[in-house]
Amino acid sequence: MPNGGTAPRPTSVPPDEEEVGQLSRQPGDSTVSRADLQRDETTRRWGLVTPSATRIGRADSPDGDLSDNIRRLHEERHPAMEGYSKRAHRLEKLRLTHALCGSLGLTPWQRDRAIGTMVKLDLTAFGSQRAIPKVALVVIRHVVDREREHHLGLHDEEWIADQPPERLADLYEQFHSITDDEQFSALCEQHDLDVTNLNRLRRTLTDQLDEQDLHDAVYGRNPYRDPSLPELTVGSA
């Protein structure tokens, strides 16, 4: 080195970047200091703690107003939000109905029948009782009980009229409604559904099934498929 001087610092690397690139690996270097931790806890103590308390997209006060952009998003007038409420409502019906069917131990066919009915069903006809879990329980009760009635022949009114009383008494004794299931009763109690409401809402459901032609609704399956065709399974040739 000429004149015994020190080598100049390279001009291509700023001093700050050079120092940042040399990270220390000593024990305890990555921990948060006590002062920073206390400052962070003090700040968060008064922050928003629940998702429902967020103020994003909401007015600051009852007398406040929103910007035109936020209002367009809420009213789905923005192209990115068009049809979002319908898609979200459909997914919610799928999710909740599938969860209820799983908790009740329904067969795959009963589950698909209930979900297929709920997806296409217009819930506004149920009035103040149109909450998705309530209507889903009514649909599940209708699907399961109707299948058990078909198994015993209790759905055929003409055939029933020709049966002797002893035969009918034996058939009705064999029939067990899903309302007798403890898990189903617990779910109905959880969602404020008693026997009176179940019967009344089932009559509303049958009317809607007639009006919307949903008696053969099955999610993911075609009820008019040719039964002689082979089943479509995953991995089949």
Salt bridges, closest charged atoms under 4 A:
GLU18 OE1 - ARG9 NH1 2.72
ASP36 OD1 - ARG39 NH1 2.73
ASP40 OD2 - ARG44 NE 3.25
ASP65 OD1 - ARG71 NH2 2.30
GLU75 OE1 - ARG77 NE 2.71
GLU92 OE2 - ARG95 NH2 2.68
ASP112 OD1 - ARG111 NE 3.13
ASP112 OD2 - ARG221 NH2 2.80
ASP145 OD2 - ARG141 NE 3.24
GLU149 OE1 - ARG146 NH1 3.02
ASP170 OD2 - ARG167 NH1 3.92
ASP210 OD1 - HIS215 NE2 2.45
